[in-house]
């Protein structure tokens, strides 16, 4: 499920990103997407490819990874994210939910640290 008010568009200095064409209230689930879980061995192989920047740690011990379908892998990072992601290991899905109100035309961001305001440095330099 992807809300029809989401769109992919160019994001300044980030390639592509996910944007909204309407205002979205806080606490709104805007996407629920299935994932393809990868074993720890497959994760190690995927990390040697262009998929490295698009896969998510996965599993109870976070040793596995997953490829998320839908728009999930296109949400850009921000330490002041307006969305968060929630993993459901049993259902093999990732949900994206707003953590504050988002205005029409605004880009939707998640914090790659999995917590909206966690400013722990991530694996690439943030511009």
C-alpha positions, 0 to 999 in steps of 0.5 A: 500500500502506497498512498496515491499522494506520494510521488518520486521527484528529483531531490536537491543533492540527493538524486531522487526522493519521495514527496507528497502532493497533499498535506499529511497529518502526523501519525499517518501510515503512508506506505506498507511495503513487502520486503525480500529478506536476505540471509546473512551470507546474501547480505554480505554479497549484496553489500559488495554491490550497488544495493549496499545503499538501498538494503536494510538490516533485518531480523531479530539480531540485525545480521540479515538484510532485506530489499524493500519494494515500493518507495521504501528504499527511495526515502532520503535520510535526515537527522530531523526526519518527518517520517519513521520506518517500522519493520514487521519481521513476521509479516515481512513488511516495512511501514513508513509513518509520519512523525509530524505533519507534512506540507504539500510539496515537502520531501519525506525523510527517514532517519537511517538510524531508525529513530527520528532524532538520533544524530549518530553518524551514518555511513556516508557524509550528510550534506 
